[in-house]
Amino acid sequence: MAIGLVQGFVIAAVLTKAEWGIVQLAVSIGGALGIYQHLGLASASTREISAAKKDGDVFKIFLTSALIRYMVTLPIAFGLFFLAKDIAVNLYKNADLILPLKIYGITLLFQGMQSLLNSVISGTKRFKQLFVYQAVIACVSLVTYLPLIYFYRINGYFYAFILFNIICSISLTFIAFGPLKGKMALPSKKEFKLFLKDIFSISIAIYLMKIIYTNWEKLGTNSLGLFNSSETIATYAFALLYAKKLLSISDSVTDVSLPVLSQKYVDNLDEFKELFSKNFNKLFCLILFVGTFAAYWAPFVIRLFVGNKYDDSFILIPPMMLAFVIYSYANIINASVLIPAKMTKAMIASFALLVIGTGGFFLAFRAQIGLLESMSWGMALGSLLALIYMLFAIAKKLSFSFFNIDHVAILLAGAFVSLLCPIDILWIKLAGFILFAPLILWSFYICSFVSKQDLSYIFSKAKSVLVRGQK
C-alpha cells in the first residue's frame, strides 16, 4: 500500500498536470471496458476451489473459468485496440489517447488470466505466498514504471503498464501451479459442465456487481473527461488515487475471508457469525483510523511528494476518503457474508445503489456546489446507501446484526476529523492530532471492538519484530 502510494505520487510529480490527467482518463476508459471480461469468475472460482475435495479439481476449475473468460476477453481486447482512434478522437476529442488505448487493449489479454491465478492461490489458502508476492510485485512496479515514464512521458506509462502485466502473469503462473505439479489434468465433458454450473450459480451476480462497482469508481473521471480539461480531470483523479489506496486493506482481507468464511458458512453457521463479527470489529477500527488520519494529514503528505501542484484536491479528499472507508466495509461484508451465503439479489441491489446515489447527488447538486465537489460527495452517499442496504438484507435473511449505534458514532467522529484536511498550519494539526487520535483509539476500546488481549498481542508482535531487527 505504501509503495503504491509513493509510486502514484512520484508519477504525478514527474508528469505535468495535463499529462497525468490524460493518463488517468485512458486508464479509466480502459478499466470501464475491461471489467466486462470479469464475468465474476475470480470470486466464484475462489469459492469453488476453497471447497474442492481433491487437488486435481483445482486446475480443472481454473481451466473451466479461463476458457469462459477468454471467450469474452478476446473480443473486448481487439475491439478496444481497433476502435481506439474513434474513442479518442470522436468521443473524447483527444488524439493523445490513441496509443494508450491500443496498448491497454493488448494488455487485457494478460490481465484476463491474473485474477484467476490469484483465485487458485487464495482458494488453496496459500496466503503467505500471496502477500509476499503482492509486496514484491509492488517493488517491481516501482522500478518498471518510473524510468519509462521519465523518458517517454504519457506513452512510457503504458509501455510500463503492458510490461508489468506480463511480469505479473508469468510470476502468478509459477506461484499458482508450482505445488500442483503432477496433479493437473483436463476436465472431462461431464466435469466441465458440473464446474461450469457451480461457478455460474454465483458468478453472474458477482459479474454484475463488478461492472457496477467499476463504473461507479470510473464515473467521475469518465464523465468529467467528456466536457472538462485534462487539468480538471487530474485534480479529481488525484483525490481518487489518494483515497482509493485505502482499499488495499479490505482487498487483502477479502483474499483471506472469501475462502475461509465460505467454508465456515457451509460447516457451521453460528461459528461463521461469531468469527465474522469479531474480525469485522477489528477491521472497522483499523480502516477508520487509517482513513481518518490519512485524510487529516493529506496536505503535508501530498506536498512532501508533489509540492503544491495538487493543492486544489485537498477539499475533495475528505468526502472521497469517507466514500472508500464506507466502501471498504461494504467490500468486506460482500466477500465475507453475501458471497458465501449466495445472497445474489442483495449483492446486485446494494451495488446498484452505489451508482444511483452518486449519479443522483451529482445531478442534483453540481450547480450548487460545483462539479468536482458534487461528484466527490456523491461517491460518499452512494457507498453509504450500498452499506445500509447490505446491513438490512443480511439482518432480514440471516437474522444477523453486527453493525450498531457504536459503529455509527465512531464513523461520524472519524468523518468530522477528516473534514479538517484542508487546514495546513502544522501546529494546529499537531494539537488536533494529540487530541483526536487518543479519543478515537479510546472509543474503540470502550465499545469493546478492541480488547486488552488484542493490544497485548499487537505489542508482543511489534516487540518480537524489533528484537529480530536488532539481532
C-alpha positions in Angstrom: 0.0 0.0 0.0 2.8 2.4 0.9 4.9 1.5 -2.1 1.9 2.0 -4.4 1.1 5.4 -2.8 4.7 6.6 -3.3 4.7 5.4 -6.9 1.5 7.3 -7.6 2.9 10.4 -6.0 6.1 10.2 -8.0 4.3 9.7 -11.3 2.0 12.6 -10.6 5.1 14.8 -9.7 7.1 13.8 -12.9 4.2 14.3 -15.3 2.5 17.7 -15.9 -1.0 18.0 -14.6 -2.4 17.8 -18.2 -0.3 14.7 -18.9 -1.3 13.0 -15.7 -5.0 13.8 -16.5 -4.7 12.1 -19.9 -3.1 9.0 -18.3 -5.9 8.8 -15.8 -8.6 9.2 -18.4 -7.1 6.5 -20.6 -6.8 4.1 -17.6 -10.4 4.9 -16.6 -11.7 4.3 -20.1 -9.8 1.0 -20.4 -10.8 -0.1 -17.0 -14.5 0.6 -17.6 -14.4 -1.5 -20.7 -12.0 -4.2 -19.4 -14.3 -5.0 -16.4 -16.7 -6.7 -18.9 -14.3 -9.6 -19.2 -14.6 -10.3 -15.5 -17.7 -12.4 -15.5 -17.5 -12.8 -11.7 -15.2 -15.8 -12.4 -12.4 -14.9 -10.0 -14.5 -14.8 -6.8 -16.7 -17.7 -7.9 -13.6 -19.8 -8.7 -12.1 -18.9 -5.3 -15.3 -20.1 -3.6 -15.3 -23.4 -5.5 -11.6 -24.0 -5.2 -11.7 -23.5 -1.4 -14.4 -26.1 -1.2 -12.7 -28.6 -3.6 -12.2 -32.1 -2.1 -9.3 -33.1 -4.4 -6.2 -31.2 -5.5 -6.8 -32.4 -9.1 -10.1 -30.4 -9.2 -8.2 -27.1 -8.6 -6.7 -27.0 -12.1 -9.9 -28.2 -13.7 -11.9 -25.3 -12.1 -9.2 -22.9 -13.2 -9.3 -24.1 -16.8 -13.1 -24.0 -16.9 -13.0 -20.4 -15.8 -10.2 -19.4 -18.1 -11.9 -20.9 -21.2 -15.1 -19.0 -20.5 -13.2 -15.7 -19.6 -11.3 -15.6 -22.9 -14.4 -16.0 -24.9 -15.3 -12.5 -23.6 -11.7 -11.1 -23.2 -10.7 -11.6 -26.8 -13.5 -9.5 -28.4 -13.1 -6.7 -25.8 -9.3 -6.6 -26.2 -9.4 -6.5 -30.0 -12.4 -4.1 -30.0 -10.6 -1.6 -27.8 -7.4 -1.9 -30.0 -9.1 -1.3 -33.3 -11.6 1.3 -32.0 -9.0 3.3 -30.0 -8.9 6.1 -32.6 -12.7 6.5 -32.8 -12.9 6.6 -29.0 -10.0 9.0 -28.6 -10.8 11.4 -31.5 -14.6 11.3 -32.0 -15.7 10.8 -28.4 -13.1 12.5 -26.2 -11.5 14.8 -28.8 -8.0 13.9 -27.8 -5.6 12.2 -30.1 -3.1 11.6 -27.3 -5.4 8.8 -26.1 -5.0 6.6 -29.2 -1.7 4.8 -28.4 -2.5 4.4 -24.7 -5.9 2.8 -25.5 -4.3 0.5 -28.1 -1.7 -0.7 -25.5 -4.5 -1.1 -22.9 -6.4 -3.4 -25.3 -3.3 -5.6 -25.8 -2.7 -5.7 -22.0 -6.2 -7.0 -21.4 -5.0 -10.3 -22.9 -2.6 -10.7 -20.0 -4.8 -9.2 -17.3 -7.6 -11.7 -18.0 -5.5 -14.5 -16.5 -4.2 -12.8 -13.4 -7.3 -12.7 -11.2 -8.0 -16.4 -11.9 -4.4 -17.3 -10.9 -5.0 -15.3 -7.7 -8.1 -17.3 -7.1 -6.0 -20.5 -7.3 -3.6 -19.2 -4.7 -6.1 -17.8 -2.2 -8.6 -20.7 -2.8 -5.9 -23.2 -1.7 -5.3 -20.9 1.3 -1.6 -20.1 0.4 -1.9 -16.6 1.9 1.7 -16.2 2.8 2.8 -16.7 -0.8 0.1 -14.4 -2.0 1.0 -11.5 0.3 4.7 -11.9 -0.2 4.0 -11.7 -4.0 2.0 -8.6 -3.6 4.8 -6.8 -1.6 7.5 -7.9 -4.1 5.4 -7.1 -7.2 4.8 -3.6 -5.8 8.6 -3.0 -5.8 8.8 -4.4 -9.4 6.1 -2.0 -10.4 8.1 0.9 -9.0 11.3 0.1 -11.0 9.2 -0.7 -14.1 7.1 2.5 -14.3 9.4 5.3 -13.2 12.2 5.0 -15.8 9.8 4.6 -18.7 7.7 7.5 -17.6 10.7 9.7 -17.1 11.9 9.1 -20.7 8.7 8.6 -22.6 6.1 10.6 -20.5 2.5 9.5 -21.3 3.4 6.7 -23.6 6.0 5.5 -21.2 3.3 4.9 -18.6 1.6 2.5 -20.9 4.8 0.8 -22.1 5.4 0.1 -18.4 1.7 -1.0 -18.0 2.0 -3.8 -20.5 5.5 -4.9 -19.4 4.4 -5.0 -15.7 1.3 -7.1 -16.5 3.4 -9.6 -18.5 5.7 -10.0 -15.5 2.7 -10.4 -13.2 1.1 -13.1 -15.3 4.3 -15.1 -15.6 5.0 -14.8 -11.8 1.5 -15.8 -10.8 1.5 -18.8 -13.1 4.6 -20.3 -11.3 3.2 -19.5 -7.8 -0.2 -20.9 -8.6 0.7 -24.1 -10.2 4.1 -25.0 -8.7 2.6 -27.0 -5.8 0.1 -28.7 -8.2 2.8 -30.2 -10.4 1.7 -33.7 -11.4 -1.9 -33.0 -10.3 -3.1 -31.1 -13.4 -5.4 -32.8 -15.9 -8.0 -31.6 -18.3 -11.6 -31.8 -17.1 -13.9 -34.4 -18.8 -17.0 -33.1 -20.6 -19.1 -34.1 -17.6 -16.7 -32.3 -15.1 -16.6 -29.2 -17.3 -20.4 -28.9 -17.2 -20.5 -29.6 -13.5 -17.9 -27.0 -12.7 -19.5 -24.5 -15.1 -22.8 -24.9 -13.3 -21.3 -24.4 -9.8 -19.2 -21.4 -10.9 -22.1 -19.7 -12.7 -24.5 -20.2 -9.8 -22.8 -17.2 -8.1 -20.5 -15.7 -10.8 -23.2 -13.8 -12.8 -24.2 -11.8 -9.7 -20.6 -11.1 -8.9 -20.1 -10.1 -12.6 -22.9 -7.5 -12.4 -21.5 -6.3 -9.1 -18.0 -5.8 -10.6 -19.4 -4.0 -13.6 -21.4 -1.7 -11.4 -18.5 -1.0 -9.0 -16.0 -0.3 -11.7 -18.4 2.1 -13.4 -19.0 3.8 -10.1 -15.3 4.2 -9.5 -14.7 5.5 -13.0 -17.9 7.6 -13.2 -16.3 10.8 -12.1 -13.3 10.6 -14.4 -15.2 9.4 -17.5 -18.0 11.9 -17.1 -15.7 14.9 -16.3 -13.5 13.8 -19.3 -16.3 14.5 -21.8 -16.6 18.2 -21.0 -13.6 19.4 -19.0 -9.9 20.0 -19.3 -7.2 17.4 -18.5 -6.2 19.6 -15.5 -9.7 19.3 -14.0 -9.6 15.5 -14.5 -6.2 15.4 -12.9 -7.5 17.2 -9.7 -10.3 14.8 -9.3 -8.3 11.7 -10.2 -5.6 12.7 -7.7 -8.0 12.8 -4.8 -9.5 9.5 -6.0 -6.0 7.9 -6.2 -5.1 9.1 -2.7 -8.4 7.8 -1.1 -8.5 4.5 -3.1 -5.2 3.3 -1.7 -7.3 2.5 1.5 -8.8 -0.4 -0.4 -5.5 -2.3 -0.1 -6.6 -3.2 3.4 -10.0 -4.5 2.6 -8.8 -6.2 -0.6 -6.1 -8.1 1.4 -8.8 -9.1 3.9 -11.2 -10.4 1.3 -8.4 -12.6 -0.2 -8.5 -14.5 3.1 -12.1 -14.1 4.2 -13.7 -15.3 1.0 -12.3 -18.8 1.0 -12.2 -19.2 4.8 -15.7 -17.9 5.5 -17.2 -19.7 2.5 -16.1 -23.0 4.1 -17.2 -21.9 7.6 -20.6 -20.8 6.3 -21.2 -24.3 5.0 -19.8 -26.1 8.0 -21.2 -24.1 11.0 -23.4 -21.0 10.7 -23.1 -20.0 14.3 -19.3 -20.2 14.3 -19.4 -18.2 11.0 -21.3 -15.4 12.6 -19.1 -15.2 15.6 -15.9 -15.3 13.6 -17.0 -12.7 11.2 -18.3 -10.3 13.9 -15.1 -10.4 15.9 -12.9 -9.8 12.9 -15.2 -7.1 11.4 -15.0 -5.0 14.5 -11.2 -5.1 14.4 -11.1 -4.2 10.7 -13.6 -1.5 11.3 -11.2 0.2 13.7 -8.2 -0.3 11.5 -9.8 1.1 8.3 -11.4 4.0 10.1 -8.2 5.1 11.9 -6.0 4.8 8.8 -8.6 6.5 6.6 -9.3 9.3 9.0 -5.8 10.3 9.6 -4.7 9.8 6.0 -7.2 12.4 5.1 -6.3 14.6 8.2 -2.6 14.7 7.2 -3.1 14.7 3.5 -1.8 18.3 2.8 1.6 17.5 4.4 1.9 14.1 2.8 1.0 15.3 -0.7 3.2 18.4 -0.6 6.1 16.2 0.6 6.0 14.3 -2.7 4.4 16.6 -5.3 4.7 20.1 -4.0 1.7 22.4 -4.3 0.6 21.1 -7.7 -2.5 19.4 -6.4 -3.5 21.7 -3.5 -6.9 22.1 -5.2 -7.6 18.5 -4.5 -7.5 18.9 -0.7 -11.2 19.8 -0.4 -12.1 16.7 -2.3 -10.1 14.2 -0.2 -12.5 14.1 2.9 -15.6 13.0 1.0 -13.6 10.7 -1.2 -11.9 9.1 1.8 -15.2 8.7 3.5 -16.5 7.0 0.4 -13.7 4.5 0.4 -13.8 3.9 4.1 -17.5 3.0 3.8 -17.0 1.1 0.6 -14.2 -0.9 2.3 -16.7 -2.1 4.9 -19.2 -3.0 2.1 -16.4 -4.8 0.3 -15.6 -6.9 3.3 -19.2 -7.7 4.1 -19.8 -8.6 0.4 -16.9 -11.1 0.3 -17.4 -12.5 3.8 -21.2 -12.7 4.0 -23.1 -12.1 0.8 -21.0 -14.3 -1.5 -20.7 -17.2 1.0 -24.5 -17.0 1.6 -25.2 -16.6 -2.1 -27.3 -13.5 -1.5 -27.2 -12.5 -5.2 -30.2 -10.2 -5.2 -28.9 -8.2 -2.2 -25.5 -8.0 -3.8 -26.7 -6.6 -7.1 -29.2 -4.2 -5.5 -26.6 -2.8 -3.0 -24.1 -2.2 -5.7 -26.7 -0.6 -7.9 -27.2 2.0 -5.1 -23.5 2.9 -5.5 -24.2 4.4 -8.9 -27.7 5.6 -8.2 -26.7 7.6 -5.1 -23.5 9.0 -6.7 -25.1 10.0 -10.0 -28.3 11.3 -8.3 -26.3 13.6 -5.9 -24.1 14.8 -8.8 -27.0 15.8 -11.0 -28.9 17.4 -8.1 -26.0 19.5 -6.6 -23.5 20.1 -9.4 -24.8 23.6 -10.0 -24.9 24.5 -6.3 -21.5 23.2 -5.0 -19.5 22.6 -8.2 -18.8 19.6 -10.5 -15.8 18.2 -8.5 -17.3 18.6 -5.1 -20.7 17.2 -6.1 -19.1 14.1 -7.6 -16.9 13.5 -4.5 -19.8 13.8 -2.1 -21.9 11.7 -4.4 -19.3 9.0 -4.1 -19.7 9.1 -0.3 -23.5 9.0 -0.5 -23.5 6.1 -2.9 -21.2 4.0 -0.8 -23.3 4.8 2.3 -26.6 3.7 0.6 -24.9 0.4 -0.5 -23.7 -0.4 3.0 -27.1 0.4 4.6 -28.9 -1.9 2.2 -26.4 -4.7 2.8 -26.9 -4.5 6.5 -30.7 -4.6 6.2 -30.7 -7.5 3.8 -28.3 -9.6 6.0 -30.4 -8.8 9.1 -33.6 -9.9 7.3 -32.3 -13.1 5.7 -29.8 -14.4 8.2 -31.1 -12.7 11.4 -27.6 -11.4 11.8 -26.8 -7.9 13.0 -23.2 -6.8 13.6 -23.3 -3.0 12.9 -24.8 -0.9 15.7 -25.0 2.6 17.1 -21.4 2.4 18.3 -20.2 1.9 14.8 -22.2 4.8 13.6 -21.0 7.2 16.3 -17.3 6.3 15.7 -17.8 6.6 11.9 -19.3 10.1 12.3 -16.4 11.1 14.6 -13.9 9.9 12.0 -15.7 11.8 9.3 -15.6 15.0 11.4 -11.8 14.7 11.9 -11.2 14.1 8.2 -13.1 17.3 7.3 -10.2 19.2 8.9 -8.0 18.1 6.0 -7.7 21.5 4.2 -6.1 23.1 7.3 -2.4 23.3 6.6 -1.0 25.0 9.7 1.3 22.5 11.3 1.0 23.5 15.0 -2.9 23.4 14.7 -2.7 20.0 13.0 -0.4 18.6 15.7 -2.6 19.9 18.5 -5.6 18.4 16.9 -3.9 15.0 16.4 -2.8 14.9 20.0 -6.5 15.4 21.0 -8.4 13.4 18.4 -6.2 10.3 17.9 -6.3 9.1 21.6 -10.1 9.8 21.7 -10.8 7.6 18.7 -8.5 4.9 20.0 -10.3 5.1 23.4 -13.7 4.8 21.6 -12.5 1.5 20.0 -11.7 0.2 23.5 -14.8 1.3 25.4 -17.1 -0.1 22.6 -15.3 -3.5 23.0 -14.2 -3.5 19.4 -10.6 -4.0 20.6 -9.7 -5.8 23.9 -6.7 -5.8 26.2 -5.8 -9.2 24.7 -5.7 -7.7 21.2 -3.5 -4.8 22.4 -1.2 -7.3 24.2 -0.9 -9.4 21.0 -0.1 -6.4 18.9 2.6 -5.1 21.3 4.1 -8.6 21.6 4.2 -8.9 17.8 5.8 -5.5 17.4 8.3 -6.3 20.1 9.4 -9.6 18.5 9.8 -7.8 15.1 12.0 -5.1 16.8 14.1 -7.8 18.6 14.7 -9.7 15.4 15.6 -6.4 13.6 18.2 -5.6 16.3 19.7 -9.1 16.0 
